[in-house]
Each structure stands twice: as structure tokens, then as C-alpha cells.
Amino acid sequence: MKQWTLAWRSLARRPVFVAVVVGILALGIGTNTALFSVVDAVLLRPLPYSNPDRVVTVMEASPSKNEPVSLIAPARLADWNRMNRTFESIAGVYLENVTDTSGAEPERLAGRRVSPRYFAIFGVKPLAGRTFTPDEEIDGGPLSVVINYSFWDRRYHRSPDAIGQRLIFGGARFTIVGVMPKEFAGPDVDLWIPAQLSAGLMRHRDARFLSGVGRMKAGVTMAQAQNDLANAQRELGRQFPQTDKGWSALVGDLKKFRIENYRHALLFVLAAVALLLLVAVANVAGLMLTQLQRREKELAIRSSIGATRGQVVGGLMREVLLIASAGVCLGCAAALWLVDFLKTLLTDLPRVAEIHVDGRALFFAALAAIMAAMLCGLLPALQATRADLAALLSQAGRGVSGGQHKWQRALVAGQVAITVLLLASAGFMLRSYYNLSHVDLGFDPSHTITFHVGAAWGEDRERVGQLQKQLLAEFERIPGVEAAGFANFLPASGATLRYQVAFDGNERGDEGNDGSGKITVGERSITSGYLKALGGPLLAGQSCPDLGTVSNGGPKALVNRRFADLYGKNQNLVGRHIRGLEDPKGPPTEIVGVAGNMREDALNATPVPYIYVCIVPAGWPDPEYVVRTHGDPRRLLQEIQPLVHNIDPARAVFGVKTLEQVLDQTLDRPRLNTRMLALFALAAMALAAIGLYGLVSLVVTARTREIGVRMTLGAEPLQIMAQIAAGVAPLLGAGISGGIVLTLLANRVLRSVLFGVSATDVMTLAGAVLTLAVVSAVATFLPARRAAKIDPLEAIRSE
């Protein structure tokens, strides 16, 4: 205990040093613990279900029909449940947002329709109430819902009285029968409703709209389950050749399916934060070396009065452990705050409700602290006590050779290399983000507002169609409105719809995507005013007919310029026809116009052939409305809801935003990645500068007498500063070279998240190197200037 008291007193005599070191360690440990908590919850932990390794995704697939992954038809799902031998059960789910009118104002809710046995597959008990009973899951059964924890918290403040309350969807009353735990689903789901599939729908084997999930029997592997369902589907292909032949089943890892799109980004950020911790530890090691150099006389005195090298190192390590303990305590406190902050920032991250600082994270923080203590304490202590300290007592103040600082030089070089990597990566991400935010969209979003008006697929289509026609007519009557329309999906929304079509005059196989004459195209369903409201160009022909007359004369569509360039043979396409291969016996679709290329799939995806089908009233009950004004579209924000409610008071209006805001939201993830990486790079650069400053200060302190002698012999201050800078130059050169090599090695990871810039871009690399060089010059100049101001006589007398 006495030894720990002595260590505490020793640290108390150097409060500034202790505060800086504890702060650096807390920064590194806190950020790493927070990011570890995120990665652990999202990537490492098993899903929060009973025997999660047995819960898998189940989908249809038909490579011969260019459908490597497809949704499931309800009839086929029922057949698979009846014929398989490897699953306890298989269920399906599809998205259906609903409008609740049980409150004072209509509210749009994110719903999921589920088939029988859905909740049993996951093996998770409700937090309150129950899940659906068999009679509630059949067509015509009692109407009920199970609500998510986030909705229960928001609407009912976690009151048990929520069970038994009723929600009203389309005039029908649905009883709340249960509440699922927070970990079961993210906040993007409000409730689950029984699908109650009708007998007529079960007969349509081509109606594929369910995402499948299944629970395998104990001891069954995914390969065995895959083969089992494939055999069942082959039998169905013989029974129903028109609809089932050529199709198979696809069994996959549910966890991988949910998180795969986030894996690389999370690991990349965690790697950046881990590098930051390494930089922090290296920096602390450098500061420790500087302190021990200044305490050389003290250490020599300890040795001279009988302390062994082990005892001296032990005393120093006790000080380091006290510092590391303070660092980990502050780091864990910072991690708690950071995790809460990240949960509010990363709301679309899967499993976000499961993210928290737990025992595993605290163990990670303690392990990081122990490793930091070993690296930043033990190595400098061994370096400082490597020689006979009693002998050093007689040499104190005479200076030491630069070779004694080789550990610190290596650490600073490593800091410089890591900083170059982070600065260059941040530069690449910044340029990529700039390119994405300035990409040619193919349309002008500056005067357009967009919103939703709630309507369900199960509603009376004639009523919904009348509502849509009335809304468009009323919007166009508003003074200052240029055009109004709607589409099934907005550009760059991530909704990538692909269909195969045949095009008249394109019978030659070499003109199709796959050499067969078939053309794979993207699809949007639009109204007459949509292109004008979007600010998209019409290059030839005309837009869709008015919504009230679009059904006259057969189906119509526009194609984009990319379609015309690939398949038009430099001819006029207006008046020609295309036919959807999903319904080859249906009437052909007439091409009435050619639109410009727009970024439909994503901002970073180049335009591909697209068709814009002229939608009939209620062809898409819940579309994306767009209204274009001559001035600022935000002036319509207060007019939309009253206008809709005048037509139908029970309709919910939601998602009211300018089109520019919608597009800006698609940049949230690259913007977040860029900001976080830039923050890490700046922190690494600051730490590297501190480390370099500490190294040069140590050299100046150790060579004070030598500098004094040189100045006595006539050396000018500028010569002293130049000599110190010349000593730093090789170190910087080695660190920068190492950083460039690290950046090139990271090329494969960086390339997957960049747009419009190469991960080997010379200008960006040069900018990172130049930035670091300027900061390093400042960090070197300050102690070098102090060396140039040394009084020669005082330096010599200190011998």
C-alpha cells in the first residue's frame, strides 16, 4: 500500500502531464469501447432469438428467368410447409403501412403483415399480452395486432392498459393483443397484423410478395434445408409446370441477410478508431519517455541507494497503472455517452435497439487499458532503465546521444504513418461525398415538394382513384404551382425494380442484355404531371395522358434516353411497342415519349434503361406525390394537410419534405462516414504533432549542453534550428512513406465506399502529406526555437 501511495504522490507532482496522458487514453479507450459496443451488438452477437442459428431466410430463385433471388408466393409457402422434412415451420411477411384513425389526428404506422406461425419461428415471448391465435390468422378471423416496443413507448408510454385498446385502419377496428420486446425489431416497425390471405389469392401461384423466414429442425444444416426445399420445389414444378417449373428455393443466413450492407462500413470505422487508439498509445509512450528522461537523475538516485532495476520499473509501472485506471474510468463514461449519441445518429442501423455498453464492452475497455499500460509504460520504463542508473548519476546533465531515443523515434514515425493513412482516407471520402452531392441528377429538384397521402392496397380502388384525381386537380389549382403528379418511387430512393420486356424490332438476340433478345429494364409508374413536377426533361414525344383518360387506348409508357440509345437504332421510338414478359399475352405497351436519363437507382449508379409506365388511378394506392412551384416550395408546407383533409379528413399526410431534403437524406451515410473519419484523422494528426513535439523537446533537453557548446563556438540560432529540423526530416520521411504504403494496402477497402475518385488519387495523397508536413513543421519549430534561445553559459554551467 505504501508503494502505491508513493506512486500517487509522484504523479501529484506532475499534474499537467497526468491530465494530458489521462485525457489521451480516455479519448482512445472511450471511442474504441463505444464502437466495439456497436460492432459487438450488430455484427458479433447472435440474433436475440431462441437458437438463432436455426432461424434462416427462405426465398425463391430462378436463375433461368434471371431471378437469382425472388419473393415467395403464398401458395408455394403453404406447399413448402406441407412437403419439407427439415423445417419446424416457414412463414412469410410483407410490408403494409397503415393509417390509424383512432386518435384525434390520423397517424401513419409502419406495419408488417405476417403469415401463420411467424412469431413461433423466432421463439421470443411477448413483453406483454400474447401473439396471434390460429383463428386470428385465417381469412375472416378476428382483427388483431401486435405492437412493437417503440410504438408502445411512444403512444401508450409503456402502460399495460395498451393491451385491449383498439386501432382503426380503413374503418375496421383491430385489437392490440401483445407487445414485443425492444430487441425483437427496430423502431422502423410499429406493428404486426395477420395477413389473413384469402382462398382466391392462395390460388395465384405467380403472386410473389412474401419474404420468407423459417426455423430449421435441431441438427439440420442450411445445406440440408436447401436441398430439402429444392427437392420439394422440383416436385411442384412437375405438378404445376406453368408457374413452378424452373424455380427453386434459397435458404440463407438471417443475420448475414440483415447486416451485410453495414458490415464493411462498421469494420472500416472500427479499424479507424483502433488506429486512433494506437496513435494515442504511441503518443503516451513518447510523453512517458520524455518524462523519464527528465527524471533520469531521480531514477539514478533510487538505484544508488539500493533499488534494483526491477524495483525501479515496478515503481514506474504502478504510476502507469494508476494513470491507465483513471483513463479507463473516464473512457467508459465517455463510451456511455457516445453509445447513446450513436444510437440517435444511426437510427437505420439494424439491431440498433440492442446496442449498449455491457460486460463485454467493459472487459474490452479493461483489456485496452492493460495493453495501453504495457505499451506506453513498460517499454519506456525498460528503455529508461536499460543502463546502469548509478553510473548515470555521475553523468546527469551531460547529454545523451540521439540513439537513446530510437523507441520514441519509431513510435512517432508510426504515428505519422497512421496519420497519413487517416488523412488520405478522409480526403478520399470528402472528395467522394462532394462528387455524390454534385452528381448530375438528370432533373431539377430545386422547386419541388414531395409527400404521402395514406391509402392501403386493400381499400376500394375506385374510391382511392377518385381521391388521387381530386388531389392532383386541387394541387394544380394552387396559385404558383407549375405541375403536380405522382410515382410509385422517387429517384435515388434505393427502390430498384427490374423487369424483362420484349421490344418490337428487337428480335435479334445480340440486342438484348443476355443475348436472347430479352431486355432487362428498370421501372417507374408515373402520372402525366410527374416529369414536369420533378424537373425532368422530355426529349421526344409527349408525357403520359391525364390520369382520368390514361386507361383509354391501351397501356402507354415512356422510355429513357439510355433505352433509346441502346435499342433505338437511331430511330424514332414514339409509337413503337414493348411487351412485358411477366404477362406475354397481355396487350402491348405503346411508347409515347422519351425522357432524359435520371439517377433512378442511386446517386452513385449510372443510368440504365428505364421505362416509365403511365399509371392508372389507384394503380399504386400509396404513391410519392410531387408538386412543383415557381418559387420556394416550402411555402406549400402549411397548405398540403388542410387541402387533403378537406377532401378526406381520415387521410394521414406524412413525409412532407422538399425533394432536395429527400435527396440529401440519401447522403446521410456517406456524410456520416466522412465526418467520423475526418474527426479521427484530425485527432490522429493532433496526437502525432504532440508526439513529435515531445520527441524534439526530449532531444533538446538531452542535448542542452551540446547546443550550448556549439553556440559558444559560433553556431548561429538558425543553424541550430536547421540542424534539429534536419534530424526530424528522415523520421517524417519514413513515417510518410509508411503511410502511403498503408493507404495503398487499404485501397481495396476504400474503393468499395468511394465514388468518382480513386483510392490512389495522387492529388489527395499529396494534400494529406502536405497538411501533415505543415503541422509537423509547427510542432518541430516550437522546441527548435527554444533550443536556439539557450544561453550558452547557463547550458555549460549545468554540467
Residue pairs with C-beta under 8 A, 6 or more apart in sequence:
3 314
3 315
3 318
4 318
4 322
6 315
7 315
7 318
7 319
7 322
8 322
10 315
10 319
11 18
11 319
11 322
11 323
14 291
17 287
17 291
18 323
18 326
20 287
20 690
21 284
21 287
21 288
21 323
21 327
22 323
22 326
22 327
22 330
23 330
24 280
24 283
24 284
24 327
24 687
25 280
25 281
25 284
25 323
25 324
25 326
25 327
25 328
25 330
25 331
25 369
25 372
25 376
26 326
26 327
26 328
26 330
26 331
26 334
27 276
27 280
27 331
27 334
27 683
28 276
28 277
28 279
28 280
28 281
28 331
28 368
28 372
29 277
29 327
29 328
29 331
29 332
29 335
29 365
29 368
29 369
29 372
30 330
30 331
30 332
30 333
30 334
30 335
30 338
31 273
31 276
31 277
31 334
31 335
31 338
32 273
32 274
32 276
32 277
32 364
32 365
32 368
33 331
33 332
33 335
33 357
33 361
33 362
33 364
33 365
33 368
34 334
34 335
34 338
34 339
34 342
34 357
35 269
35 270
35 273
36 270
36 361
36 364
37 335
37 339
37 355
37 356
37 357
37 358
37 361
38 266
38 339
38 342
38 346
38 349
38 355
39 266
39 267
39 270
40 360
40 361
40 364
41 351
41 354
41 355
41 356
42 259
42 262
42 266
42 349
42 350
42 351
42 354
42 355
43 259
43 263
43 266
43 267
45 354
46 52
46 53
46 255
47 55
47 254
47 255
47 258
47 351
48 124
48 181
48 183
48 184
48 354
49 55
49 122
49 123
49 124
50 122
50 123
50 124
51 123
51 215
51 218
52 254
52 255
54 215
54 216
54 217
54 218
54 220
55 121
55 122
55 213
55 214
55 215
55 216
55 254
56 213
56 214
56 215
56 216
56 222
56 225
56 251
56 252
56 253
56 254
57 211
57 212
57 213
57 214
57 250
57 251
57 252
57 253
57 254
57 257
58 72
58 80
58 90
58 212
58 213
58 214
58 229
58 249
58 250
58 251
58 252
59 69
59 70
59 71
59 72
59 211
59 212
59 249
59 250
59 252
60 67
60 69
60 70
60 71
60 72
60 73
60 76
60 208
60 247
60 248
60 249
60 250
61 67
61 68
61 69
61 70
61 247
61 248
61 249
61 250
62 70
62 246
62 247
62 248
64 246
65 246
65 247
65 500
66 500
66 514
66 518
66 520
69 250
70 208
70 247
71 94
71 208
71 209
71 210
71 211
72 92
72 208
72 210
72 211
72 212
73 204
73 205
73 206
73 207
73 208
73 209
73 210
73 243
74 92
74 115
74 195
74 197
74 201
74 202
74 207
74 210
75 202
75 203
75 204
75 205
75 207
76 205
76 233
76 236
76 244
77 90
77 91
77 92
77 115
77 210
77 212
78 202
79 232
79 236
80 87
80 90
80 229
80 232
80 233
80 249
81 87
81 89
81 90
81 117
83 232
83 235
83 236
84 90
84 225
84 228
84 229
84 232
85 228
86 216
86 217
86 220
86 224
86 225
86 228
86 229
87 214
87 215
87 216
87 217
87 220
87 225
87 228
87 229
88 121
88 214
88 215
88 216
88 217
89 117
89 120
89 121
89 214
89 215
90 117
90 121
90 212
90 213
90 214
91 114
91 115
91 116
91 117
91 118
91 120
91 121
91 212
91 213
91 214
92 114
92 115
92 118
92 195
92 210
92 211
92 212
92 213
93 112
93 113
93 114
93 115
93 118
93 210
93 211
93 213
94 112
94 113
94 195
94 209
94 210
94 211
95 110
95 111
95 112
95 113
96 111
96 112
96 113
96 193
96 456
96 457
97 108
97 109
97 110
97 111
97 454
97 456
97 622
98 108
98 109
98 111
98 169
98 170
98 191
98 193
98 454
98 456
99 106
99 107
99 108
99 109
99 169
99 170
99 454
99 455
99 456
99 650
99 651
99 652
100 106
100 107
100 108
100 109
100 167
100 168
100 169
100 652
101 168
101 169
101 171
101 650
101 652
102 166
102 167
102 168
105 652
106 454
106 650
106 651
106 652
106 653
107 652
108 452
108 454
108 652
108 654
108 655
109 151
109 167
109 190
109 191
110 188
110 189
110 190
110 191
111 189
111 190
111 191
111 192
111 193
112 189
112 191
112 192
112 193
113 192
113 193
113 194
113 195
114 132
114 192
114 193
114 194
114 195
115 137
115 195
115 197
115 210
116 132
116 134
116 137
116 138
116 194
118 132
118 192
118 213
119 131
119 132
119 146
119 192
120 131
120 215
121 213
121 214
121 215
122 184
122 215
123 215
124 180
124 181
124 184
125 181
126 146
126 178
126 179
126 180
126 181
127 149
127 152
127 179
127 180
127 181
127 182
128 152
128 160
128 162
128 163
128 178
128 179
129 146
129 163
129 176
129 177
129 178
129 179
130 177
130 178
131 146
131 177
131 178
132 144
132 146
132 177
132 194
135 141
135 142
136 142
136 143
136 144
136 177
136 194
137 194
137 195
137 196
138 196
139 196
139 197
139 198
139 199
140 196
141 194
141 196
142 175
143 172
143 173
143 174
143 175
144 174
144 175
144 176
144 177
144 193
144 194
145 167
145 174
145 175
145 176
145 177
145 191
145 192
145 193
146 176
146 177
146 178
146 179
146 180
146 191
146 192
147 162
147 176
147 178
147 179
147 180
147 190
147 191
147 192
148 179
148 180
148 184
148 185
148 187
148 189
148 190
148 191
148 192
149 179
149 180
149 181
149 182
149 184
149 353
150 182
150 186
150 187
150 189
150 190
150 353
151 190
151 191
152 158
152 162
152 179
155 162
156 162
156 165
162 176
162 179
163 176
163 177
163 178
163 179
164 175
164 176
165 175
165 176
166 173
166 174
166 175
166 176
167 173
167 174
167 176
167 191
168 174
169 193
169 456
170 456
170 458
170 459
174 193
180 192
182 353
183 351
183 353
183 354
185 353
186 350
186 351
186 352
186 353
187 347
187 352
187 353
188 348
201 207
205 240
205 243
205 244
206 243
213 254
214 225
214 251
216 222
216 225
222 251
222 252
222 253
225 251
226 249
226 250
226 251
229 248
229 249
229 251
230 248
230 249
232 249
233 244
233 247
233 248
233 249
234 248
236 244
236 247
237 244
237 245
237 246
237 247
238 245
258 350
258 351
259 350
259 351
262 349
262 350
264 749
264 752
264 753
265 669
265 673
265 753
268 673
268 749
268 753
269 673
269 676
269 677
272 422
272 425
272 676
272 677
272 680
273 680
275 418
275 421
275 422
275 680
275 684
276 422
276 680
276 683
276 684
276 687
277 368
277 372
278 414
278 418
279 415
279 418
279 419
279 683
279 684
279 687
279 688
280 372
280 687
281 371
281 372
281 375
281 376
282 375
282 376
282 411
282 412
282 414
282 415
282 687
282 691
283 411
283 415
283 687
283 688
283 690
283 691
283 694
284 372
284 376
285 375
285 376
285 377
285 379
285 380
285 407
285 408
285 411
286 408
286 411
286 412
286 691
286 694
286 695
287 690
287 691
287 694
288 320
288 376
288 377
288 380
288 381
289 380
289 383
289 384
289 405
289 407
289 408
289 694
289 698
290 408
290 694
290 695
290 697
290 698
290 701
292 299
292 316
292 380
292 381
292 383
292 384
293 384
293 400
293 698
293 701
293 702
294 701
295 384
296 384
296 389
296 392
296 396
297 393
297 396
297 397
299 312
299 384
299 385
299 389
299 392
300 389
300 390
300 392
300 393
300 396
301 393
302 311
302 312
302 315
302 389
303 309
303 312
303 388
303 389
303 390
303 393
304 389
304 390
304 393
307 315
309 385
309 389
312 381
312 385
312 389
313 378
313 381
313 382
313 385
316 377
316 381
316 384
316 385
317 373
317 377
317 378
317 381
319 377
320 373
320 376
320 377
320 378
320 381
321 373
321 377
323 373
323 377
324 369
324 370
324 372
324 373
324 377
325 369
327 369
327 372
328 365
328 366
328 368
328 369
331 365
331 368
331 369
332 357
332 362
332 365
335 357
335 361
335 365
336 357
339 355
339 356
339 357
342 355
343 352
343 355
345 672
346 352
346 672
349 355
379 407
380 407
380 408
383 404
383 407
397 704
397 705
397 798
397 799
398 705
398 799
399 702
399 703
399 704
399 705
399 706
400 702
400 703
402 699
402 703
402 727
404 702
405 695
405 698
405 699
405 702
408 694
408 695
408 698
409 695
409 731
411 691
412 688
412 691
412 692
412 695
412 731
412 735
413 731
413 734
413 735
413 738
414 735
414 738
415 684
415 687
415 688
415 691
415 692
415 735
416 688
416 692
416 731
416 732
416 734
416 735
416 736
416 738
416 739
416 772
416 776
417 735
417 736
417 737
417 738
417 739
417 741
417 742
418 684
418 688
418 739
418 742
419 681
419 684
419 685
419 687
419 688
419 735
419 739
419 772
420 735
420 736
420 738
420 739
420 740
420 742
420 743
420 768
420 769
420 772
421 739
421 742
421 743
421 746
422 677
422 680
422 681
422 684
422 685
423 681
423 684
423 685
423 768
423 771
423 772
424 739
424 740
424 743
424 764
424 765
424 768
425 677
425 681
425 743
425 746
425 750
426 674
426 677
426 678
426 680
426 681
426 768
427 764
427 765
427 767
427 768
428 750
428 754
428 757
428 759
428 761
428 764
429 670
429 673
429 674
429 677
429 678
429 753
429 754
430 674
430 678
431 756
431 757
431 761
431 764
432 670
432 674
432 753
432 754
432 755
432 756
432 757
433 667
433 670
433 671
433 674
435 755
435 756
435 757
436 603
436 604
436 667
436 670
436 755
436 756
437 667
439 599
439 603
439 604
439 755
439 756
440 599
441 491
441 492
441 598
441 599
441 603
441 663
442 491
442 536
442 537
442 596
442 597
442 598
442 599
442 607
443 491
443 534
443 535
443 536
443 537
443 596
443 598
444 534
444 535
445 534
445 535
445 658
445 659
445 660
445 662
445 663
446 535
446 660
447 482
447 535
447 628
447 629
447 630
447 631
447 632
447 633
448 533
448 534
448 535
448 626
448 627
448 628
448 629
448 633
448 658
448 659
448 660
449 626
449 627
449 629
449 633
449 634
449 636
449 637
449 640
449 656
449 657
449 658
449 659
450 490
450 624
450 625
450 626
450 627
450 655
450 656
450 657
450 658
450 659
450 662
451 625
451 640
451 653
451 654
451 655
451 656
451 657
452 622
452 623
452 624
452 625
452 653
452 654
452 655
453 467
453 471
453 622
453 625
453 644
453 651
453 652
453 653
454 622
454 651
454 652
454 653
454 654
455 464
455 467
455 618
455 621
455 622
455 651
456 621
456 622
457 621
457 622
459 621
461 617
461 618
461 621
462 618
464 617
464 618
464 621
465 616
465 617
465 618
466 617
467 647
467 648
467 651
468 486
468 547
468 617
468 618
468 623
469 547
469 548
469 617
470 647
471 484
471 625
471 643
471 644
471 647
472 484
472 485
472 486
472 527
472 529
472 547
474 643
474 647
475 481
475 484
475 625
475 627
475 643
476 483
476 484
476 529
478 627
478 636
478 639
478 643
480 629
480 630
480 631
480 635
481 627
481 628
481 629
481 630
481 636
482 532
482 533
482 628
482 629
482 630
483 529
483 532
483 533
483 627
483 628
484 529
484 533
484 625
484 626
484 627
484 628
485 526
485 527
485 528
485 529
485 530
485 531
485 532
485 533
485 534
485 625
485 626
486 526
486 527
486 530
486 615
486 620
486 623
486 624
486 625
486 626
487 524
487 525
487 526
487 527
487 530
487 615
487 620
487 623
487 624
487 626
488 495
488 497
488 524
488 525
488 526
488 615
488 620
488 623
488 624
489 495
489 497
489 524
489 624
490 624
490 626
490 659
490 662
491 534
491 598
491 599
491 600
491 663
492 599
492 600
492 601
492 602
492 603
492 663
492 666
493 624
493 662
493 666
494 601
494 602
494 666
496 522
496 600
496 601
497 522
497 523
497 524
498 520
498 521
498 522
498 523
499 520
499 521
499 523
499 580
499 581
499 582
499 611
500 518
500 519
500 520
500 521
500 580
500 581
500 582
501 518
501 519
501 521
501 578
501 579
501 580
501 581
501 611
502 517
502 518
502 519
502 578
502 579
502 581
502 584
503 519
503 567
503 576
503 577
503 578
504 576
504 577
504 578
504 579
504 588
505 569
505 576
506 512
506 517
506 519
506 567
507 517
508 517
509 515
509 516
509 517
511 517
511 519
511 566
511 567
512 518
512 519
513 519
513 520
514 520
518 581
519 567
519 578
519 609
520 609
521 563
521 608
521 609
521 610
521 611
522 600
522 601
522 608
522 609
522 610
522 611
523 610
523 611
523 612
523 613
524 600
524 610
524 611
524 612
524 613
525 612
525 613
525 614
525 615
525 619
525 620
525 623
526 544
526 558
526 612
526 613
526 614
526 615
527 544
527 547
527 550
527 614
527 615
528 543
528 544
528 545
528 546
528 547
528 550
528 614
529 543
530 543
530 544
530 612
530 626
531 537
531 538
531 543
531 558
531 595
531 612
532 538
532 543
532 628
533 626
533 627
533 628
534 598
534 626
534 628
534 659
535 628
536 595
536 596
536 598
537 595
537 596
538 558
538 593
538 594
538 595
538 596
539 561
539 593
539 594
539 595
539 596
540 564
540 572
540 573
540 574
540 593
540 594
541 558
541 573
541 574
541 591
541 592
541 593
541 594
542 592
542 593
543 558
543 592
543 593
544 550
544 556
544 558
544 592
544 612
544 614
544 615
545 552
545 556
545 592
545 614
547 615
547 616
547 617
548 617
550 556
550 614
550 615
550 616
550 617
551 616
553 590
554 587
554 588
554 589
554 590
555 587
555 588
555 589
555 590
555 613
555 614
556 589
556 590
556 591
556 592
556 613
556 614
557 578
557 589
557 590
557 591
557 592
557 611
557 612
557 613
557 614
558 591
558 592
558 593
558 594
558 595
558 611
558 612
558 614
559 573
559 578
559 591
559 594
559 595
559 609
559 610
559 611
559 612
560 594
560 595
560 596
560 597
560 598
560 607
560 609
560 610
560 611
560 612
561 594
561 595
561 596
561 597
561 607
562 597
562 607
562 608
562 609
562 610
563 573
563 594
563 609
563 610
563 611
564 573
564 594
566 609
567 609
573 591
573 594
574 591
574 592
574 593
574 594
575 590
575 591
576 590
576 591
577 588
577 589
577 590
577 591
578 588
578 589
578 591
578 611
579 586
579 588
579 589
580 586
580 589
589 611
589 613
592 614
595 610
595 612
597 607
598 607
598 610
599 605
599 607
600 607
600 608
600 610
601 608
602 666
603 663
603 666
603 667
603 755
604 755
615 623
626 659
627 633
627 636
629 635
629 636
633 658
633 659
634 658
637 656
640 653
640 656
641 653
641 656
644 651
644 653
645 651
645 653
670 753
670 755
673 753
685 771
685 772
685 775
688 772
688 775
688 776
689 775
689 776
689 778
689 779
690 779
692 728
692 776
692 779
692 780
693 779
693 780
693 782
693 783
695 728
695 731
696 724
696 728
696 779
696 780
696 783
696 784
697 783
697 786
699 724
699 727
699 783
700 707
700 724
700 783
700 784
700 786
700 787
704 790
704 795
704 798
705 795
705 796
705 798
705 799
707 720
707 787
707 790
707 795
708 790
708 791
708 792
708 793
708 794
708 795
708 796
709 792
709 795
709 796
710 720
711 717
711 720
711 790
711 792
711 795
712 792
712 793
712 796
717 788
717 789
718 788
720 784
720 787
720 788
721 781
721 784
721 785
721 787
721 788
724 780
724 783
724 784
724 787
725 777
725 780
725 781
725 784
728 776
728 780
732 773
732 776
736 769
736 772
736 773
739 768
739 769
740 765
740 769
743 750
743 759
743 760
743 765
744 760
746 759
747 759
747 760
750 759
751 758
751 759
757 764
